[in-house]
Structures are given as C-alpha cells and as structure tokens.
C-alpha cells in the first residue's frame, strides 16, 4: 500500500451539496409566474404590460445601482430582483401610474433588501414592502380599479397609466370594483365561477384563483416551496371564515368567497412561502401559515380596507423568528421530558 492511499482528507461541512441554487429556484418561480402575467395582459391589455415592464426594470436597475454603490451584495444573475419585480407588479392595480410603479420597485430593493444586507438577510418580503409603501403614499391610485376585458385595452392604456410624475392621475371613464370591495361596501356577492376564472376587476395577479392554484402546485411539485405554508394559510383563512359565516350568514361571506377573492391565493403560494421571511421549525411553519390566514380574514372583515393579506404576511414575517424560538424541535437522542 502506497503512502498516497494512507492519506486522510478532512473537509468541513457541507459534505453533500444540493443540486439547486438561488438562480435555479428563481427561474422556476419565474416560470410559474409567467401564466399569471399572460392572463393579466389578456384581461387588462396595454396598461398591464407597461406596468409589468416598468416595475421589473425599476427593481433590476435599483439593485444594479445599489450593488455598484456597495450597499447591496450579490449579483443580478441570481434573478431575485426580477422575481421581486414581477411579484410586486402583480399586486398593483392595472391602471396604476407607471411612475408610481417605478417608485414601488426602487423602494422594494432599497428597504426590502439593501437595508437588511441583501438576499437571504431580508426579514420582510421585498415585493410586499414596496407595495405597502405605495399603499401609504398613494392611497387613491392604489384603490382605483379598472374592469377586465375592455374592448380597446390592447390599443389604449387606462387614463392613469401615463400620468406625469407628482401629478394627480386622471380618472377613467369606466371604473370597476373588486369582489372584496363589492362585498365590503355594497354587501354584494360574486359568483364562484367568476372568482375561479378571474374575469373581474382586481390587481394584475390576483384575479384567477384557479390559475394561481395551478401555478403554485407546479412549484410545490417541483420542490421549490414548502407546501405546508400555503396549506396552513388557506386552512386558517377558511376555518375562521367558516366560524364567522356560521355565526351570522347574512353579515359574513362564505369560506369559498374568502378563499377565492382578493390576493389571498397569490399571497399564500408566492409571498408567504418566501424561505427568508418564513420560520423553519415544523410547528412554527403551521402556526405561521395559520396566523396569516386568520389575520387576513380579521383585517378584511373588521378593518377599514377590504383586503388584508399584505399586512397579514408582513406581520407573519415579523413574528417568524419568535415562532421558531417558541417551537424548538426535540434534540435527536433526547426525551421530551426534562430531567
């Protein structure tokens, strides 16, 4: 036996490397979001396309400038800025002014990523932080809705789309109301088929519940997200909505309406599942998702705004570290009872 065969090589962990990296995961998420983008352009036309392009370019350019300035580590090649831009655009109304969309993208990269030290360190979902900022800064524009399937949507953008910066966007001659808004303020219900197909007013990516579910299941089957989180979100929202509806069917919506309306499905599959802002222990994951679902229903029913999933997820992100500390897993080889 030679001396070479006697050598022992010692290396630090990890000894097994996963075949996935950030770029591959972001690519799969982008593939899952493309059908939602295509549906948004089909339903809302030129305004949706311009808003998607503007927000994505704002996120990518902002990340590039922050990296050049040394304020944000990482690389554009990981695709995270691109995915954040698409997700952010999908949470905005189709007639949202382009300059406001650019502001949302810049804020998402600055406050959502650079402020916390870059990808992997951000406590909150960057896209939702950008959306929350414009919700507070431009409440009128972000609550103005346009109807779907307008005949001239592919040739003429909505009135507010091309508004000049710092100018009040013009109002559209034809406006629409989301199913959540109709129930909140007019107590009018929406057919389940309409919610599934998405032929109604709403944010770019929240209309078709069925398509969002299929895209989310694609990611779950590919192993790109923890399926327990969206399941817990939907169970929490459905159970709490059922209890309220059982208490007073005339005042509170059915669980099917709660699950199929607004941004709950988009948030459950594509926002709450962000691995950076979600907990890691098994029990904390279920508590995290269930809490988001319950908070969404409470904000919808008793808050001033008809939608609450954005705030519910951000609150869940803030509580995620605490949930991990409250639910530590049992150490291997130790009994549950303390000596």
Secondary structure, 3 states (H helix, E strand, C coil): CCCHHHCCCCCCCCCCCCCCCHHHHHHHHHHHHHHHHHHHHHHHCHHHHHHHHHHHHHHHHHHHHHHHCCCCCCCHHHCHHHHHHHHHHHCCECCCCHHHHHHHHHHHHHHHCHHHCCCCCCCCCHHHHHHHHHHHHCHHHHCCECCCCCCCCCCCCCCCCCCCCCCCCCCCCCCECEHHHHHHHHCCCCCHHHHHHCCCECECCCCCHHHHHHHHHHHHHCCCCCHHHHHHHHHHHHHHHHHHHHHCCCCCCCHHHHHHCCCHHHHHHHHCCCCCCCCCCHHHHHHHHHHHHHHHHHHHHHCCCCCCHHHHHHHHHHHHHHHHHHCCCCCCCCCCCCC
